[in-house]
């Protein structure tokens, strides 16, 4: 991990901001100089104000602090997706997560354990749902008790949508996710919200819950009129046709949209859409 003072100096000089300018309204030029040269302590508020003046987000800062790599914790959480096809590796991974929770008492490890236990069970067509009640409760309790959701909560909710009823999913979008305005222009948020909405629409369609599907499509229509949500616009156009045909839907109905996605080079996204309906 790199040193904070080195990163602040690097960010400041790259942006051609003097120590005096960075310090103005926050601290003294001498304090900035001492911090950059010797790594003297600064408060978290001062650090945040420095970053804000340089138009650098905390997430970007922590990425640089960790040598442009995922943290070990982030890597651990992502690793679970590797083992969907290997039951033996799934068990090892879940044990490792449980061990991390016991050693750190970090509830995030417990929640990710519950998430992957549910995902693996669904993938393996395991019908032992009684054994997963605690996992379902762990996730539901966390999401219901956190008022200001971050990317962690949105990702957790998106990955286990199948444990919630359709009315709750849509009301949560209206009550919590739609109000994540702080992140609305962040590329990670856009990606997360796009995946969430697509997963919701697929789930509603499979459940034949067309009312919730229609409500969410109305929301998506408004959201995707912003050109930065181009992928989501394709999702809207595709699922608008799906909704209009309801039980009579056939994959051939969305061939024009699929061909456009392929033409634009979004082959993986096109295949995901096709796979969703087969």
N, C-alpha and C positions, 0 to 999 in steps of 0.2 A: 504494500500500500504506500502511495506517495505521501509526502508531507503537505499539510494544508497551506503553509506559507509559500511553498514553491508553486503550487497551483494558482493561488491568488495573484502572485507576481506574474506568472505566465499569462493568465487571462488579462490582467491589466495592461501589460506591455503589448500584447497582441492587438488590443483595442486602442492603443495609443492614448491611454488615459494616464495622466501624471498622478503621482502619489498625492499631491495637493488636491487635485480634482476628485480623486477617490475618497479622500478624507472629508471633503467639504460637507458639512451638515451631519456628519456621523461621528468623527473623532478628529484627532490632530494628524498632520503630516508625519510628525515624529513617531506617532503610534503605528502608522502604516509602515514606515521605514523599519522600525524595530521588529515588527511582526514579520516582514518579508525577509529581513536579514537573519534574525535569531529565532524566529518561531515563537515569540512571546505570546502569552495567552490573550485571546479576545473572546468576548461573549458571543453566544449564539445569535443574539439580535444584531450585533455588529457584522458578523459573517453574512447573515441574510441580507442586510442592507448593502454590503459590498457587492454581493451577487446581483441584487436587484439593480444597482446602479450600472452594472456591466451587462444587464439583460441576460443573465445566466440562471437557469432554474436549479433548484436544489437537486433534482434528479440528474441533471447534466453534470453538476458539480461532483456528486457521489460517484458517478460513472468515471470521471477523470481521477478521482481520489483512489479508485480501485483499479488503476492502470487500464481503463477501458475494457474491463472484463466484468462478467456477472459476479456478484458476491458468491461465496460458497453456499450461503443460504438459498439464494436465487437459483443457483445451479442445481442444488438438491431438489428443489421443488419442480424444476423443469424435467429432471431426469426420469420421473415416473412415467412420462409418455413413451419412453423407449420400450417398456416391458409389457405392452398390451398383448403381445403374442406369445409370452413365455410365463406360464403360471409359476414355475420355480423361481424365476427372477422377481416376479411380483411379490412373492412371500418374503424374499430376502430384502427387497426394497421397503416393504411395509415394516419389517422388523427394525431396519435401520432408522426409519422415521420415528418409530416409537422410542428407540434408544436415544435419539436426539432430543425428543421431547422430555424424557426422563432426566437427561443430563443438563438441559438448559431451562426447563420449565417455561419454554416459549410456546404459547398456545397456538402459534401459527403452524408448528410441526404437527400438533394434534389435529388441527383442521385439515391440513393437507393429507394426513393419514386417512382421515374419514373420507375425504374427497376421492382419493385413489382406491380405497376399499370399495366404495360405491361404484366407481367407474369400472374397476376390474370385475366386480360381481356382475354388472350389466353386460360387459363384453364377453364374459365367460358363460353367460346365460345361467348364472347361479341363482336359484330360487329361494335361497335361505335368507329371506328378507328380515325375519325376526332377529337374526344375529346382527343386523345392520341398523336396528332402531336407535342405538346409542349414537352411531355415526350421523344419522339423520338429525337427531336432536342437537348434537354438537354444532352442526352447521346452521340449523335454523335458529338456535339460541344466539349464536354469534351475530348473524345477519340482522336479527330483530333487535338486538341490543346496541348496534352501531348506527347512530343517526347520520353521521357524515361519512359516507362510503368513500373509499379510495379504490385504486386499481386492484388491490388484493381482494376486496369484497366483491367487486364487479366480476372479476375472473372466477372466483369461487362460485358465485351464483350462476354464472353462465355455464360452468362445467357440470353442474348438478341440477340443471333446470328440471329434470325428470322427476325429482322428489317433491316438487311443488305443484299445486293445482293451477290451472290456467288463469283463473281470476286473480290469484295471489301474484302470479308473475307479472301480469299487466298492471295491477295496482302498484306493485313495487317499482315498475318502470316509471309510472306517473309520479309516485311519492318520493322516490329516492334517486333513481338513476338519471332521470331527466333534469334534476336539479344539480347535477355535478358540473355546474357552469364553469367552475374554476379550470376544469380540464378540457373544456369543449374545443379549444383550438390546438390541443396537444396531439401530435400524431399517434401516440400510444393510446390515448383515449378514443380517438376516432377508430382505430383498429379494434379496440375492445368493444366499443358500442356496436360496431358493424357485425362482429361475430355474435354478440349477444342477440341482436335483432334477428339475424339469420337463423340462429338456433331456435329462437322462440317461434318464428314462423313455421319452421319445419315441424316442431313439436305440436303446435296448434293444428297444423294440417293433418298430422298423423292421428291426433285425437279427435279430428273432425269438429274442433271448436272454432267455427268460422266467425263467430261474433268477436272473440278476442283477436283473431287474425285480422279482421277488418279494422278494429280499433288501432292495432299496432301499425297497420299499413298507412292509416291516416297520419299517424305520428311520423312514420318514415318518409312519407311524401313531403312533409314540411321540412324535415331535417335534410333530406337529400336534394333539395333545391339549391343548397349551397354547393358550388362546383367542387369543393374540396372533399365532398362525400360521393365521389363518382361511383365507387364500388357499391355503395349503399343504394345508389340510384338504380343500378342494375338489379339489385335484390328487390327493390320496390317494383320495377317493371315485370320481373319474373313472377313474383308472388301475387301481383295484381291479377295476372292471367290464371294463376293457380286457384285463387279465391273465386274468380268468376266462374270457373268450371267445376269447382268443388269436387264431388265424387267422380266426375267424368274426366278428370285431368289425365292427359297423356303427355309424355316427354316431348313428343313432336310439336306440341303447341308452343314451346319456348325455343325452338331451333334457331330463329333469327337472333335472339339474345345470346344464345350459346355461341353461335358463329362469330358474333361481334366480339365477345370476350376472347375467343381464340385468335381472331384477327389482331386484337390489341396486345396479344402475347400473354393473356391471363389464363393459360391452359390449366393450371392447377385449380384455379377458382372455378373454371368451367366444369372440370371433372368433379369437384366437390358438389356442385349444384346437381349434376347428373346423378351422382351417387346417392344424393339425398332422396331421390324419388324412385330408386330402384331397390 
